[in-house]
Amino acid sequence: MTRQGTVVFDLPGHASFVVDSPGLATGRITIVDFGSNGSVCASVSGRPWNMDQAMGFMQMGRLVSDIVDSSIGGPPQYNEPLDMDLPILNLLESTRQSNRFLHPAYCSRSNRDEWPRIIEQSAPGYLELEAQGREVEFELDHLLEIE
């Protein structure tokens, strides 16, 4: 993966999902409501696995400011910066041990055993590259959507 650059997933009439250098360094995605002049009206950063609730509320017409005010997507302690230098399975395990997953199912020890399979299914070859210390060589084009 990389820690350089900025990626903006922009949906017309909706908030923007921004992955920038600070987000990559902390493992978080920022949801931003930009004004017509490009200024930031409201923003919230969160861990990717806590974003589904916020996205669902936004699809129902909620504003980014509503998400900030109501802690939709988890309270601040659930979205603290991550240590992105940890191997991905260790990062997930430290999140599980600190009870910082928004959804209780992620905290289950039995689900922990599924993580390698899910990662391999969506990012084939990533864990092997990471084990060799070559995770930066993983091509983002190889990411797959799992349903």
N, C-alpha and C positions, 0 to 999 in steps of 0.2 A: 504494500500500500504506500501511499505517498503523503507527505505532510506539506506539500507545496501547492499553491494555486487556490482558486476559488471556483466552486461549482454552485450554480444557482438553478434549482428546479422551479421554474416559474409557471404557474397556472394562471391564465388571464382571469382577472376578477377575484383572485384568491391571494392568500399570503404566499410568500416565497419560502422555500426550504433551501437554506444556504449551508454548504459545507465549505468552510474556509480553513486557512492554516491554523488559527486558534482552535477551531472545532476538531480538526484532525489530530492536533496535539493533545486534546482533552477527551476525545471520543464522543463528541456531542454534535448534534445537528441543531441549527438555529432556525426557528420559524420567525419570519420577519414580515411585518405589515409596512410596506413602503408608502410614503405619501406621493402625490403627483409630481412633486419636485425632487423625488429621490431620497428624501430624508426618511429616517426610521421613525415610524409612529409608535410601534410597539414591537418587542421581540422577546423570545423565550428560548433558552437552550435546554436540550434534554438528551438523555441517552437514547440511542436508536430503538431499543426494545421497549421504551416507554412512550413512543410517539404514536402508537396506533390509537390510543384513546383521544389524544389531541386531534389527530387527523379526522376521526369520526365526528367529533364535535364541530370541527371546521366545516365538514361536509353538510352539517345541519345548519350552517349559517352563523356559527359563533365566531366572534372576532378574536384576533390574537390577544388583545387586551383582556378579553374574558378568560382566556386560558391562563394568562399571567395572574389575574386576580383570584381565580378559583383553584389553582393548583391542579387543573386537569392535566393528566400526564405525570402526576406524582408531585409531591412536595419537593422543595429544593434539595433536601438530603438524598432523595432518590435520583437526582440528576447532577450530582457533584462530578467534577472532572475525574476521569479514569486515568490510570497509569498505563498509557498506551505502549510502554516498553515491555510489559508483561506478555508472555505468550497468550494467545487468545483463550485457551482453555483455563489458564490460571486467572485471567482477567474475569471470566465468567464465574469461576469458582469463588474468587474473592468477593464478587458482587453477591453471590448466593449466601456465603457465610456471613456477610454483613447485613443480610436481609434487605437488600436495596433493589430487588426486583419488584416492580409494581404488581405483577401478577403472581399470586402464590404458587401457581403450577411450576414456575421457573425455579422456585426455591426447593423443590422436591429433590431428594438424593437420587431417586430413580430416574427423573428427567435429566439429571446431570450426565447419566450414562448415554443419553441420546445426543448430546452436543456434538461429539465427533462425527456422527452419522449425518446430522443436519448440516454441519459445516462442509463436510465432503460433498454432500448433495448440492449445496448452493455455491460452493467455491472449490470445485474439484482440483486437487493437488495442493491446495494452500497449506494444509497441515504438514504435508511432507516437506514442502519448501521451508516452512517455519522451523521444523525439526533440524534442518540443515543450516539454519541461520540465513536463509536466502528468501525470506518472505517478501522482501522488496521487489523480487523478480516476478511475483504473481501478477498476471495480466488481468486487469479489471474486465476486459472483454470476456473472460472466462466465467464471470459470475452468472449464475442461472437463477431464474425465479422458481421457487418451489411453492406449490399450492397446497 
